[in-house]
Amino acid sequence: MRPTDVKRLNRQWRRRTEGRLALLVESVTQPFNLGSILRTCATFGVDHLWLTGNSADPDDPKVGKTALGTAAKVEHTRLSSTPQALAAAHEAGYRVVAVELAGGAVPLHAAPLEADVCLAVGAEDHGCSPALLAGADALTYIPQIGRVGSLNVAVATAIALAEARRREWASFGEDADAPAGN
Ligand SMILES: C[S@@+](CC[C@H](N)C(=O)[O-])C[C@H]1O[C@@H](n2cnc3c(N)ncnc32)[C@H](O)[C@@H]1O
């Protein structure tokens, strides 16, 4: 597809998509991971991003290498603690669903991801903090079939955000199933 066709296609999906979707990022320290997360946020229309812990800074030039100009398109707030970030998301009307391989978590396809939902992801090395897991309204994990410990955090974020959007899109009528370019 030509860039103008992609723009038109994006516009069509933007008009149809109404659910509010947000993200809380806790202590994702690698700039390339945060950049990739920002690009995914821009792609799926994340309304707000809360950053906490020692997460990388969206303005860091190293973030820009993977964000590719999308950082400016994602409204974000940095808060100094996880309880503050959770409170901000709750105050804004979101149900917080932490994405983590944690006890009590339900598989992604069964998670309460309908709008208004704020997904939360954790640090590359130690995952979501106990405070985040305790303060979330629900926990979900992405099932893994291979013999791996976990996904890269940016990849896990993309899978979870895509699933949250898919929930709304799956409820659309046949018109929305038209192939791109029609
Ligand atoms: C690399 S993982 C952290 C792994 C860490 N070694 C641990 O054992 O907790 C970083 C983040 O990615 C997300 N993540 C990665 N794989 C996941 C999965 N299969 N299900 C849910 N979240 C996942 C979580 O948000 C996690 O906090």
PDBQT file of the ligand as one rigid body, heavy atoms in Angstrom, charges set to zero:
ROOT
HETATM    1  C1  LIG A 201      11.126  -9.566  30.677  1.00  0.00    +0.000 C 
HETATM    2  S1  LIG A 201       9.692  -9.528  31.645  1.00  0.00    +0.000 S 
HETATM    3  C2  LIG A 201      10.306  -9.700  33.294  1.00  0.00    +0.000 C 
HETATM    4  C3  LIG A 201      10.836 -11.053  33.539  1.00  0.00    +0.000 C 
HETATM    5  C4  LIG A 201      11.484 -11.222  34.886  1.00  0.00    +0.000 C 
HETATM    6  N1  LIG A 201      12.681 -11.969  34.703  1.00  0.00    +0.000 N 
HETATM    7  C5  LIG A 201      10.576 -11.936  35.838  1.00  0.00    +0.000 C 
HETATM    8  O1  LIG A 201      10.780 -13.120  36.012  1.00  0.00    +0.000 OA
HETATM    9  O2  LIG A 201       9.661 -11.316  36.376  1.00  0.00    +0.000 OA
HETATM   10  C6  LIG A 201       9.271  -7.819  31.650  1.00  0.00    +0.000 C 
HETATM   11  C7  LIG A 201       7.792  -7.562  31.618  1.00  0.00    +0.000 C 
HETATM   12  O3  LIG A 201       7.253  -8.072  30.412  1.00  0.00    +0.000 OA
HETATM   13  C8  LIG A 201       5.922  -8.511  30.624  1.00  0.00    +0.000 C 
HETATM   14  N2  LIG A 201       5.851  -9.928  30.221  1.00  0.00    +0.000 N 
HETATM   15  C9  LIG A 201       6.792 -10.632  29.583  1.00  0.00    +0.000 A 
HETATM   16  N3  LIG A 201       6.355 -11.860  29.288  1.00  0.00    +0.000 NA
HETATM   17  C10 LIG A 201       5.085 -11.937  29.739  1.00  0.00    +0.000 A 
HETATM   18  C11 LIG A 201       4.063 -12.935  29.701  1.00  0.00    +0.000 A 
HETATM   19  N4  LIG A 201       4.266 -14.127  29.136  1.00  0.00    +0.000 N 
HETATM   20  N5  LIG A 201       2.878 -12.652  30.242  1.00  0.00    +0.000 NA
HETATM   21  C12 LIG A 201       2.630 -11.447  30.795  1.00  0.00    +0.000 A 
HETATM   22  N6  LIG A 201       3.564 -10.465  30.860  1.00  0.00    +0.000 NA
HETATM   23  C13 LIG A 201       4.760 -10.693  30.333  1.00  0.00    +0.000 A 
HETATM   24  C14 LIG A 201       5.601  -8.252  32.075  1.00  0.00    +0.000 C 
HETATM   25  O4  LIG A 201       4.936  -7.017  32.193  1.00  0.00    +0.000 OA
HETATM   26  C15 LIG A 201       6.977  -8.185  32.713  1.00  0.00    +0.000 C 
HETATM   27  O5  LIG A 201       6.956  -7.406  33.886  1.00  0.00    +0.000 OA
ENDROOT
TORSDOF 0
